[in-house]
């Protein structure tokens, strides 16, 4: 069986470290950064799966963002970074909390 690419999501400036589908599969969250390079992208981006377009970019980590995960209700995103923090975001992009 031949698989076909649905779309390519372009926008991160550095290596993508992790991707996660929202529970309803309408969105993808991705994170990036380059290890040991604080001036790198260090962002989380949310993408609309149907269009392949970036919906928003979440910035706040000072080092490589290693992982992202959606909450079960699809309203929140957690991101973890080499800066030693876990950040909690709303789907709308609002920074909700930082855990150390």
PyMOL commands that set and color helices and strands:
alter all, ss='L'
color gray80, all
select strands_A, chain A and resi 16-21+27-32+43-48+54-59+65-70+76-81+86-90+95-99
alter strands_A, ss='S'
color yellow, strands_A
deselect
rebuild
show_as cartoon
